[in-house]
Amino acid sequence: MAKPLRGAQSHATGFGGPALAMSDLDARFFSHPFDDDKLKEECGVFGAVGVSNAANFVALGLHALQHRGQEAGGIVVHDPDQGFNSARRFGYVRDNFTSQKLMETLPGPIGIGHVRYSTAGSKGNTAIRDVQPFFGEFSMGGAAIAHNGNITNAEALRRELIDRGSIFQSSSDSECIIHLMARSLQNNHIERLKDALRRVEGAFSVVAMTRTKLIGVRDPLGVRPLVIGQVGDGYVLASETCALDIIGADFLREVAPGEMVVITEAGIESHSPFERKAPRFCIFEHVYFSRPDSILGGQSVYTTRRQIGVELAREAPVEADLVCPVPDSGTPAAIGYSQQSGIPYAMGIIRNQYMGRTFIEPSEQIRNMGVRLKLNVNRALIRGKRVILVDDSVVRGTTSRKIKEMILDAGAAEVHFRIASPPTAWPCFYGVDTPQREKLLAATMSEEEMRTHLGVDSLRFITLDGLYRAVGEAKGRDPAAPAYCDACFSGEYPVAPSDRIAAGFELKAAE
């Protein structure tokens, strides 16, 4: 019988630490007020089995996945002698899971971890009990689960489960999976997890663990990434291949859409718990979310982003003197644009790599400085030049306007924006923290209206066909059968967002 989970205290103290709500000060601590014009990168998951001190591998993997979630992180491990143990903390992995004292409380050869943004659950009032992984004790022993994505029928499931007697400890959609497992009549963890996930709608890449098994599952459309690696005699699961590199693991393969892998020290079993469907991987992973040194679907993310710049230069040429990226996510596309256009590439904007948490509670004067705290213009390079600025996306447009003002203040003759994604006109319901639709600039303005609003000499976005060509679809997008999930651009949702529709969200009208 598994020993009680350390840190599994009552609701008053939470799981693995004090369940204090995140105050307004804490929210500013983790999210700068002038850094709200980018889509938040959902979450990242990592798991390891068959290794000595699995928690150390998990912490390193989560550090490599920090770009996918910077609000909080957690680790759950199992040791044959000490049972399940956990630690969940707010903030960066490097500030929490590098403490020898903490890591010594997480022994064992198997563990999973998670870094998060609050794409589901309470926003602005996050409690430690919302931080994954989640743990449940069943008749055949405990299990823990961490989830990247978003369950689009979570609210309906939650109401049903509460009506049937379930007591929720968090506001996270992921906890629904644990309760569904607990109520399953199957006689082992694997079948219970299959039962639970067959009730779930939306996008999910799941890592789960029992005392001896590491489990990975992707939803039938494969919207979110999940890969398998091997390190020595052990195995790992990760959201991206960059997390394999940091621990010296060999990439084996991706978990296929709709596949469940069950991994022990003896090897990997593959299961197919869902009806087969045509995959719809998130195309924005190629544009922005994934790290440029990762591999997605056999393709280098960096190479794809550079090719996006090539396609953008073909579609939207303009006479100029310099091509400058908006650091850092616009850099590969700017290189591609420069190579295709023949216009020199230049680092016209320099990013302050050490801003970090400098301003926990900014004064009004500092707030007004905005992006100047993060970015600075290379004035000697920009003065008198016609500048093409390449960025990955425009969401609200607030940061784009400030960057344009900085470039003009530095003496640029002209400013032209080229955006390495189509207009973001629809919210994502599959694990991305997207603003309400009316707050998306492209949902309320035409491209010319956006140009006027931003105050630039020209503004062009890559077309959806151009983006598809850049990721390897030579003929562009097939409207009858898109190869990717592109709902944030097209408004065509491959899985109906049931909860949001029930709350009044209106889908795109059929053309």
C-alpha positions in Angstrom: 0.0 0.0 0.0 1.3 3.4 -0.9 2.2 5.7 1.9 0.3 8.9 2.3 1.4 11.7 0.0 3.6 14.2 1.8 2.2 17.7 1.7 -1.3 16.5 1.0 -2.8 18.7 3.7 -6.3 20.0 4.0 -7.8 22.6 1.8 -6.6 25.3 4.3 -3.0 24.6 3.5 -3.1 23.1 0.1 -0.8 20.4 -1.4 2.9 20.7 -0.8 2.8 24.2 0.5 0.6 27.0 1.9 -2.5 27.5 -0.3 -2.3 31.3 -0.3 -4.2 33.1 -3.1 -1.9 35.0 -5.4 -2.3 38.7 -4.5 -2.2 41.6 -6.9 1.4 42.1 -5.9 2.2 38.5 -6.7 0.5 38.8 -10.1 2.8 41.8 -10.9 5.7 39.8 -9.6 5.2 37.2 -12.3 3.7 39.3 -15.1 5.0 42.7 -16.0 2.2 45.2 -16.8 3.8 46.1 -20.1 4.3 42.5 -21.2 0.7 41.6 -21.9 0.7 41.8 -25.7 1.8 38.2 -26.4 -0.1 35.0 -26.2 0.9 33.0 -23.1 2.5 29.7 -24.1 0.0 27.3 -22.3 2.0 24.8 -20.2 4.8 22.3 -20.3 5.0 18.7 -19.0 7.9 16.4 -18.3 8.2 12.9 -16.9 11.0 10.4 -16.2 11.2 6.7 -15.2 14.0 4.2 -14.6 16.5 6.9 -13.6 18.3 7.6 -10.4 16.8 10.7 -8.6 14.0 11.3 -11.2 13.2 14.7 -9.6 16.5 16.1 -10.8 15.8 15.1 -14.4 12.3 16.5 -14.1 13.6 19.8 -12.8 16.1 20.1 -15.6 13.4 19.3 -18.2 11.0 21.8 -16.7 13.8 24.4 -16.8 14.1 23.8 -20.6 10.3 24.2 -20.9 10.1 27.4 -18.8 9.0 29.4 -21.9 5.8 27.4 -21.9 4.8 28.5 -18.4 6.4 30.9 -15.9 3.7 31.3 -13.3 4.4 28.2 -11.3 5.7 24.6 -11.4 5.4 21.3 -9.6 6.9 17.9 -9.3 5.5 14.6 -8.0 7.7 11.5 -7.5 7.4 8.0 -6.1 10.0 6.1 -4.0 9.5 2.4 -3.1 10.4 3.2 0.6 8.9 6.7 1.0 5.9 6.5 -1.3 4.6 9.6 -3.2 6.1 13.0 -2.5 5.5 16.4 -4.0 6.5 20.0 -4.2 4.6 22.8 -5.9 5.8 26.4 -6.0 5.1 29.8 -7.6 7.8 31.2 -9.8 10.6 30.0 -12.0 12.1 26.5 -11.8 15.6 27.9 -11.2 14.4 29.7 -8.1 12.7 26.7 -6.5 13.9 23.4 -7.8 17.6 24.0 -7.5 17.5 23.8 -3.7 19.3 20.7 -2.5 17.2 20.7 0.7 14.0 20.6 -1.4 15.2 18.1 -3.9 16.2 15.7 -1.1 12.6 15.5 -0.2 11.8 14.1 -3.7 13.5 10.8 -3.9 12.7 7.9 -6.3 13.2 6.6 -9.8 9.9 7.9 -11.3 8.4 11.4 -11.4 6.5 13.9 -13.4 6.4 17.7 -13.5 4.6 20.7 -14.9 5.1 24.4 -15.6 2.1 26.5 -16.1 0.2 29.6 -17.0 -3.4 29.8 -15.8 -5.1 29.1 -19.1 -7.9 27.5 -17.1 -8.8 28.0 -13.4 -8.7 31.2 -11.4 -6.9 34.1 -13.1 -5.3 36.8 -11.0 -6.3 34.8 -7.8 -4.2 31.7 -8.3 -3.7 29.4 -5.3 -1.0 26.8 -4.8 -3.7 24.1 -5.0 -4.2 25.0 -8.7 -0.6 24.1 -9.5 0.0 20.7 -11.2 0.7 17.8 -11.1 -2.5 16.6 -9.3 -2.5 13.4 -7.2 -5.3 10.9 -6.4 -5.4 7.9 -4.2 -7.4 5.0 -5.6 -8.2 1.4 -4.4 -5.2 0.0 -6.3 -2.8 2.8 -5.3 -2.0 6.4 -6.1 -1.6 8.2 -9.4 -0.5 11.7 -10.4 -1.3 13.6 -13.6 -0.1 16.8 -15.4 -1.7 18.2 -18.5 -0.9 20.6 -21.3 -3.9 21.9 -23.2 -7.4 22.8 -22.3 -10.5 20.7 -21.6 -13.3 22.5 -23.5 -16.1 20.7 -21.6 -14.5 21.0 -18.2 -17.2 23.1 -16.7 -19.9 20.7 -17.7 -17.9 17.8 -16.3 -17.1 19.6 -13.1 -20.8 20.3 -12.5 -21.7 16.7 -13.1 -18.9 15.4 -10.9 -19.9 17.7 -8.0 -23.5 16.7 -8.3 -22.3 13.1 -7.9 -20.4 13.9 -4.8 -16.9 14.8 -6.0 -15.1 17.4 -3.9 -12.7 19.5 -5.9 -9.6 21.0 -4.4 -8.7 23.3 -7.3 -10.2 25.4 -10.0 -8.1 23.7 -12.7 -9.7 21.7 -15.6 -7.1 19.0 -15.1 -8.5 17.9 -11.8 -11.6 16.6 -13.7 -9.4 13.8 -15.0 -8.4 12.6 -11.5 -12.1 12.6 -10.4 -13.1 10.7 -13.6 -10.4 8.2 -12.9 -11.6 7.8 -9.3 -15.2 7.1 -10.5 -14.2 4.6 -13.2 -15.2 1.0 -12.6 -12.1 -0.4 -14.4 -9.7 -2.4 -12.3 -6.3 -0.8 -13.1 -4.9 2.7 -13.6 -4.4 2.5 -17.3 -8.0 1.5 -18.1 -9.3 4.1 -15.6 -7.3 6.8 -17.4 -8.6 5.7 -20.8 -12.2 5.9 -19.4 -11.5 9.4 -18.1 -10.0 10.8 -21.2 -12.8 9.4 -23.4 -15.1 11.8 -21.5 -12.9 14.7 -22.2 -13.2 17.2 -25.1 -10.5 19.6 -26.3 -6.8 19.4 -26.5 -4.6 17.5 -24.1 -1.1 16.1 -23.9 -1.0 14.3 -20.6 1.8 12.8 -18.5 0.7 10.6 -15.6 2.4 8.2 -13.2 1.6 5.4 -10.9 4.1 3.8 -8.6 5.9 2.0 -11.4 4.5 3.3 -14.7 5.0 6.6 -16.7 2.1 7.3 -19.0 1.8 9.7 -21.9 -1.3 10.5 -23.9 -2.2 12.9 -26.7 -5.7 13.8 -27.7 -7.0 12.3 -31.0 -6.2 15.4 -33.0 -2.7 15.8 -31.5 -3.2 19.5 -31.0 -0.4 19.8 -28.4 3.1 18.2 -28.7 4.6 15.3 -26.6 7.8 13.4 -27.3 9.6 10.3 -26.0 13.3 10.2 -25.2 15.7 7.7 -23.7 18.5 8.5 -21.2 20.7 5.5 -20.2 18.3 2.7 -19.2 15.5 5.1 -18.4 12.9 7.0 -20.5 11.4 10.5 -20.5 8.4 12.2 -21.8 8.5 16.0 -22.7 6.5 18.7 -24.4 9.4 19.5 -26.6 12.7 18.0 -27.8 14.7 20.8 -26.3 13.9 19.3 -22.9 15.6 16.1 -24.0 18.7 17.9 -25.0 19.3 19.4 -21.5 19.6 16.0 -19.9 21.4 14.3 -22.7 18.5 12.1 -23.7 18.1 10.6 -27.2 14.9 11.5 -29.1 13.0 8.3 -29.9 9.8 9.5 -31.4 6.7 11.6 -30.9 3.7 10.2 -29.1 1.2 9.9 -32.0 -2.1 11.8 -32.0 -4.6 9.6 -30.1 -1.9 7.3 -28.7 -1.3 6.3 -25.1 2.2 5.1 -24.2 2.8 3.2 -21.0 6.5 3.2 -20.0 8.3 1.1 -17.4 11.9 0.3 -16.9 11.3 -2.7 -19.2 10.2 -0.6 -22.2 7.3 1.1 -24.0 3.8 -0.2 -24.6 1.5 1.5 -27.1 -2.3 1.7 -26.8 -5.0 3.3 -29.0 -7.8 4.3 -26.7 -9.6 6.7 -29.1 -11.3 6.7 -32.5 -8.8 7.6 -35.1 -9.1 11.1 -36.6 -7.1 13.3 -39.0 -4.5 15.1 -36.9 -4.7 18.9 -36.4 -1.5 20.0 -34.7 -1.4 23.6 -33.5 0.3 25.6 -36.2 1.1 28.4 -33.7 3.6 26.0 -32.1 5.7 26.5 -35.2 5.2 30.3 -35.2 5.8 31.2 -31.6 5.2 28.7 -28.7 7.9 26.1 -29.2 11.6 26.9 -28.7 13.5 27.4 -31.9 15.9 24.6 -31.1 13.1 22.1 -30.8 11.9 19.6 -33.5 8.2 19.4 -34.4 6.9 16.7 -36.7 10.5 16.1 -37.9 11.0 19.8 -38.7 13.4 22.2 -37.1 11.3 25.0 -35.5 14.1 27.5 -36.4 14.2 26.4 -40.0 10.4 26.7 -40.3 10.4 30.2 -38.8 13.1 31.3 -41.2 11.0 29.9 -44.0 8.0 31.9 -42.8 10.2 35.0 -43.3 11.0 33.9 -46.8 7.3 33.5 -47.6 6.5 36.8 -46.0 9.1 38.6 -48.2 7.6 37.0 -51.3 4.1 38.0 -50.3 4.8 41.5 -48.9 7.9 43.1 -50.4 8.7 46.7 -49.6 11.7 49.1 -50.3 13.7 49.6 -47.2 17.2 49.8 -45.8 17.2 47.4 -42.9 15.3 44.3 -41.7 15.2 44.2 -37.9 13.6 41.6 -35.7 11.5 42.3 -32.6 13.5 40.2 -30.2 13.6 37.4 -29.7 10.7 35.6 -31.3 10.9 37.6 -34.5 14.5 36.8 -35.2 14.4 33.7 -37.4 11.6 35.2 -39.6 13.6 38.4 -39.9 16.6 36.4 -41.1 14.5 34.7 -43.7 12.9 37.9 -44.9 16.4 39.5 -45.2 17.8 36.5 -47.2 14.9 36.5 -49.6 14.6 40.2 -50.1 18.3 41.0 -50.2 17.8 43.8 -47.6 20.5 43.8 -44.9 19.6 42.2 -41.6 20.4 44.2 -38.5 19.9 44.1 -34.7 18.1 47.4 -34.6 16.4 46.5 -31.3 18.4 45.2 -28.3 16.7 43.1 -25.6 17.6 43.5 -22.0 18.3 39.9 -21.0 18.5 40.7 -17.3 15.2 42.5 -16.7 13.8 39.5 -14.9 11.9 40.5 -11.8 13.5 43.9 -11.3 10.3 45.8 -10.9 8.1 43.9 -8.5 5.8 46.9 -7.9 6.4 49.4 -10.7 5.7 53.1 -10.1 3.5 54.9 -12.5 6.5 56.5 -14.1 8.1 53.1 -14.7 4.8 51.8 -16.1 4.8 54.6 -18.6 8.2 53.5 -19.8 6.6 50.4 -21.0 8.7 48.2 -23.3 11.7 50.5 -22.9 12.5 48.5 -19.8 12.7 45.4 -21.9 13.8 46.7 -25.4 16.1 49.5 -26.5 16.7 50.8 -30.0 20.2 50.8 -31.5 20.0 54.5 -32.4 23.3 54.8 -34.4 22.0 52.0 -36.7 18.4 53.2 -37.1 18.8 56.9 -37.7 17.7 58.0 -41.1 16.9 54.4 -42.2 13.7 52.9 -43.7 13.2 50.0 -41.3 11.2 46.7 -41.7 10.3 45.4 -38.2 9.5 41.6 -38.2 7.5 40.3 -35.3 5.7 37.0 -34.7 2.2 38.3 -34.1 0.0 41.2 -33.2 -2.5 40.6 -30.4 -3.8 43.8 -28.8 -1.3 46.0 -30.6 -0.2 47.9 -27.5 3.4 46.7 -27.7 3.6 47.2 -31.4 2.7 50.9 -31.1 5.3 51.4 -28.4 8.0 49.8 -30.4 7.1 51.9 -33.5 7.3 55.1 -31.3 10.8 54.0 -30.1 12.0 53.4 -33.7 10.7 56.8 -34.8 12.1 58.5 -31.7 15.5 57.1 -32.7 15.3 58.9 -36.1 14.0 56.2 -38.5 12.7 57.6 -41.8 10.0 54.9 -42.2 8.7 52.0 -40.2 7.1 49.0 -41.9 5.7 46.1 -39.9 5.8 42.5 -41.3 4.1 39.9 -39.1 5.1 36.2 -39.3 1.6 34.9 -38.6 -1.9 35.8 -40.1 -4.1 38.2 -38.1 -5.0 36.7 -34.7 -8.8 37.3 -34.9 -10.2 34.4 -32.8 -9.4 33.2 -29.2 -7.8 29.8 -28.6 -9.7 27.4 -26.4 -7.1 24.6 -26.5 -4.6 25.7 -23.9 -3.5 29.3 -24.8 -4.3 32.3 -22.7 -6.0 34.4 -25.4 -7.8 37.6 -24.7 -11.6 37.9 -25.3 -12.3 38.2 -29.0 -13.3 41.9 -28.7 -9.8 42.6 -27.3 -8.0 41.1 -30.3 -7.0 43.9 -32.7 -7.7 41.8 -35.8 -11.2 40.9 -34.7 -12.3 44.5 -34.8 -10.2 46.1 -37.5 -9.2 45.6 -41.1 -5.5 45.4 -42.0 -5.6 49.0 -43.2 -7.3 50.1 -40.0 -4.7 48.3 -38.0 -2.0 50.1 -39.9 -3.5 53.4 -39.1 -4.0 52.5 -35.5 -0.4 51.4 -35.1 0.8 54.5 -37.0 3.2 52.7 -39.4 4.0 53.3 -43.0 2.9 49.8 -44.0 1.6 46.6 -42.3 1.4 43.2 -43.8 0.7 39.7 -42.3 1.7 36.4 -43.9 -1.3 34.8 -45.4 -2.7 31.5 -44.1 -1.6 29.9 -47.3 1.9 31.3 -47.0 2.1 30.0 -43.4 1.1 26.5 -44.6 3.7 26.6 -47.3 6.3 27.6 -44.8 5.5 24.5 -42.6 5.7 22.2 -45.6 2.3 22.2 -47.2 3.4 23.2 -50.8 -0.1 23.9 -52.0 -1.0 26.0 -49.0 -4.1 25.4 -46.9 -6.7 22.9 -48.0 -10.0 24.6 -46.8 -11.8 21.2 -46.9 -9.2 19.4 -44.8 -6.7 21.7 -43.0 -3.6 19.9 -41.9 -3.3 22.0 -38.7 -5.4 23.6 -36.1 -5.4 27.3 -37.1 -8.6 28.4 -35.3 -7.0 31.5 -33.9 -6.6 32.7 -37.5 -9.5 31.1 -39.3 -12.2 30.8 -36.6 -12.6 27.2 -37.6 -12.5 25.1 -34.4 -11.7 21.4 -34.8 -13.3 20.7 -31.4 -16.4 22.6 -30.5 -15.6 24.7 -27.3 -18.7 23.4 -25.5 -18.3 25.4 -22.3 -17.7 28.7 -24.1 -20.7 28.1 -26.5 -22.9 27.5 -23.5 -21.6 30.8 -22.0 -22.6 32.6 -25.2 -19.6 32.5 -27.4 -20.6 32.8 -31.1 -18.8 30.6 -33.6 -17.8 31.9 -37.0 -20.8 31.9 -39.4 -20.6 29.4 -42.2 -19.6 31.0 -45.5 
